[in-house]
Amino acid sequence: MANDLKIENPISAFENNEIAIVKPNENRTIAVADEKRIPLATFDINNASDAMLEAISNAPQMNFNTKAEYWTPENKGERKRLIFQFIAEKEKTKNTMSEDPEYVFLDVAYFVELKKDEKTGKMHQQMLKNASTVMVSYLQNNYIPKHAILDVEYQGKKRSKKGGFSFDDFAFIPVPVQF
């Protein structure tokens, strides 16, 4: 599995008008701030051949938006089937706990959610993210590998024993799939 996490040639891409680079941690799937989280195909326009331009022109379109939606569970028992992707450390995130929307830097877990379209019955994917301390700590402390399939169930708000503050709690259930 460790070989899955190594990238020989980091991929450069643009995100928020800044250059970002993929360099996953060798032991865990973690991208640090200012690193590219989703590997994208890139090429050097200055050294483009006709064959390269043709390949780009003919590449199939994907029905997958790489912009992650923030998952804020509302009801206890809410469950999602997720494929863990990575943790972005110290990502600039809106502080929803304050009346003045300010930004804080949090570790954020990224996932792909598998969903069935109720009209067509076809499966599709969407990116989700969550910065819950319980979520991120579980993934980090248990060295959950990239692409691990989990059912994540919201357990509701809990009160900490130290300090008495409330937090979102989750259950993490492995999905036994054989391919």
RAWO-V802068 format. One line per field, one symbol per residue. ss: DSSP state (H for helix, E for strand, L for the rest). psi: psi as a letter, one per 30 degrees, with the letter a starting at -180 (. if undefined). burial: 1 if it has 16 or more other ideal C-beta (glycine too) atoms within 10 Angstrom, else 0. Layout:
ss = ???
psi = ???
burial = ???
This chain:
ss = LHHHHLLLLLLEEEELLEEEELLLLLLLLEELLLLLLLLLLLLLHHHLLHHHHHHHHHLLLLLLLLLLEELLLLLLLLEEEEEEEEEEEEEEEELLLLLLLLEEEEEEEEEEEEEELLLLLLEEEEEEEELLHHHHHHHHHLLLLLLLEEEEEEEEEEELLLLLLEEEEEEEEELLLLL
psi = eefffkjejkkklkkhgkklkkikkeflikklkglkejkkklljffgkleeeeeeeefklkkijkfkkkkjjkekkfkkkjkjkelkjkhkjkkjffkejjlkljlkkkklkkkkkkfeffkkllkkllkgkeeeeeeeefghklkgkkkkkkkgaklkkejfglllkklkjkljjkk.
burial = 00001000000010000001010100011110001111000000000000000000000000000001001010000001011111111010100000000000011111111000000000000011111101110110000100010101110000000000000111010000000
